Amino acid sequence: MKKRLAIVALLVLVILVAGLAVCPGIRSWKNAEFIVKVIGPEGTEFEGFCTHEVKYVIGSRTEATDLQGEMTVDNNTFEFVVPGIEISCVIKSKTPGNRITIILLKDGTEVNRVEGAGYDFYLDYYPQPS
């Protein structure tokens, strides 16, 4: 009986490993590609982070992505690509008085936007239950 159980367990393991080897990415097709855009005038600095729930073939986990940058004459827009099924961001302007705009896109479609001269900006996207 133990021998049969060991053979079945080995077969299941081989099938699982073969399935993962055939799939080039471990992430599930349900993950969206989020883009966080930060736009502002020259000299504006910002920092923050996004937490995002990422689906895998087996289960999911929460990951974090740091965001930071400084606007220059040549670059007044920063784009950060973040995968997942939901996302929550906090971005802080480090340059008081400068207006910044933060746009959250899901698979290329705008889903949230904030702008102003404040210090903390919050953006999120949580899918609606079907």
Sequence and secondary structure as in RCSB ss.txt:
>XXXX:A:sequence
MKKRLAIVALLVLVILVAGLAVCPGIRSWKNAEFIVKVIGPEGTEFEGFCTHEVKYVIGSRTEATDLQGEMTVDN
NTFEFVVPGIEISCVIKSKTPGNRITIILLKDGTEVNRVEGAGYDFYLDYYPQPS
>XXXX:A:secstr
 HHHHHHHHHHHHHHHHHHHHHSS  B TT EEEEEEEE  TT EEEEEEEEEEEBSS EEEEEEEEEEE  SS 
 EEEEEEEESEEEEEEEESSTT  EEEEEEETTEEEEEEEES SEEEEEE     
